[in-house]
Amino acid sequence: MTQYGFRTEEIDTSRPHPARIYDYLLGGKDNYEVDQRAGDELAAAAPEARIGLRANRAFLQRAVRYVVGSGVRQILDVGTGLPTSPNVHETAEAVASDVRIAYVDNDPIVNAHANALISRSGPTSVVLADLRDPLAIVNHPDVRRVIDFDEPVALLLVAVVHFLTNADNPRQVVATLRDALPVGSFLVLSHATGDFADRRDAQAVYNKASATLNLRARAEVERFFDGFELVEPGLAQVPFWRPDGPPPARSGEIGFYGGVGRRNG
Ligand SMILES: C[S@@+](CC[C@H](N)C(=O)[O-])C[C@H]1O[C@@H](n2cnc3c(N)ncnc32)[C@H](O)[C@@H]1O
């Protein structure tokens, strides 16, 4: 067993993992040599990759402040990633002290680290589940323990849907989650794209990882918000979604769309 309470054989260090590549590129320590190599290859193929991931993370924080500022007190964060400060609960708590959060990820390392960081009791739960089985997420007892689907929920799908292939039917997956949310709920979603630069080499880095990267064009990403109304400024490259400062250098090349939609009816 490791200090985090899971068996070491559960950690696959033979292949890079998306959560650990992301952690490496954000400057974290929860990664292995395979992840570092993949991260370096990614940064070589897409020189703006590190800036892009930081911009995605900053989008996540602005979007969380926005939805909590709009009155939502429940967050379902699917594909939460390795804990990176400020975490979603820290950002949410800075706006309101009574926000309940369910963190969901399919990576046992993420699950173990998140559990080590966050108390299991109280208004936060950490759930090991797969986005490809959305009903299992919605019906999971530890999700239901903190999320009341009769009250507005902010569903976060930030930098995760692009790990679903078309064969995984991502539109249906996201629709199933959206359908579980009542009026007044929000969808916060970001997604990798090749619309601003040719990123086939970057995409190829993930071919040997535990999940492939599936770049999608603007129209495809917008359809994930079907039935929800995008708040201003609509779907945008992440640095340009309600920026709270000047955009970082090379923002125009950043291959991440981000948006926030609200269920109005
Ligand atoms: C790039 S990280 C994003 C972390 C965080 N949402 C953010 O934007 O800062 C993607 C996360 O999605 C998780 N993930 C990938 N495929 C998944 C799936 N099918 N179900 C649940 N989580 C998944 C990975 O384990 C990883 O932790």
The ligand as an SDF file (V2000), in Angstrom:
LIG
                    3D

 27 29  0  0  0  0  0  0  0  0999 V2000
   -6.4450   17.4790  -17.9670 C   0  0  0  0  0  0  0  0  0  0  0  0
   -7.1200   16.9000  -16.4550 S   0  0  0  0  0  0  0  0  0  0  0  0
   -8.2410   18.2300  -16.0730 C   0  0  0  0  0  0  0  0  0  0  0  0
   -8.3100   18.5600  -14.5980 C   0  0  0  0  0  0  0  0  0  0  0  0
   -9.2280   19.7070  -14.2180 C   0  0  0  0  0  0  0  0  0  0  0  0
  -10.6010   19.4550  -14.6270 N   0  0  0  0  0  0  0  0  0  0  0  0
   -8.7330   20.9990  -14.8410 C   0  0  0  0  0  0  0  0  0  0  0  0
   -9.2270   21.3750  -15.9230 O   0  0  0  0  0  0  0  0  0  0  0  0
   -7.8400   21.6370  -14.2810 O   0  0  0  0  0  0  0  0  0  0  0  0
   -8.2360   15.6430  -17.0260 C   0  0  0  0  0  0  0  0  0  0  0  0
   -8.7580   14.7260  -15.9420 C   0  0  0  0  0  0  0  0  0  0  0  0
   -9.8180   13.9240  -16.5030 O   0  0  0  0  0  0  0  0  0  0  0  0
   -9.6940   12.6100  -16.0320 C   0  0  0  0  0  0  0  0  0  0  0  0
  -10.3570   11.7140  -16.9710 N   0  0  0  0  0  0  0  0  0  0  0  0
   -9.9660   11.3730  -18.2280 C   0  0  0  0  0  0  0  0  0  0  0  0
  -10.8600   10.5340  -18.7720 N   0  0  0  0  0  0  0  0  0  0  0  0
  -11.8440   10.3530  -17.8390 C   0  0  0  0  0  0  0  0  0  0  0  0
  -13.0380    9.5840  -17.8130 C   0  0  0  0  0  0  0  0  0  0  0  0
  -13.3920    8.8270  -18.8520 N   0  0  0  0  0  0  0  0  0  0  0  0
  -13.8030    9.6270  -16.7040 N   0  0  0  0  0  0  0  0  0  0  0  0
  -13.4470   10.3820  -15.6260 C   0  0  0  0  0  0  0  0  0  0  0  0
  -12.3190   11.1380  -15.6000 N   0  0  0  0  0  0  0  0  0  0  0  0
  -11.5270   11.1180  -16.6960 C   0  0  0  0  0  0  0  0  0  0  0  0
   -8.1940   12.3740  -15.9200 C   0  0  0  0  0  0  0  0  0  0  0  0
   -7.9000   11.3210  -15.0190 O   0  0  0  0  0  0  0  0  0  0  0  0
   -7.7320   13.7320  -15.4300 C   0  0  0  0  0  0  0  0  0  0  0  0
   -7.7030   13.7670  -14.0300 O   0  0  0  0  0  0  0  0  0  0  0  0
  1  2  1  0
  2  3  1  0
  2 10  1  0
  3  4  1  0
  4  5  1  0
  5  6  1  0
  5  7  1  0
  7  8  2  0
  7  9  1  0
 10 11  1  0
 11 12  1  0
 11 26  1  0
 12 13  1  0
 13 14  1  0
 13 24  1  0
 14 15  1  0
 14 23  1  0
 15 16  2  0
 16 17  1  0
 17 18  1  0
 17 23  2  0
 18 19  1  0
 18 20  2  0
 20 21  1  0
 21 22  2  0
 22 23  1  0
 24 25  1  0
 24 26  1  0
 26 27  1  0
M  CHG  2   2   1   9  -1
M  END
$$$$
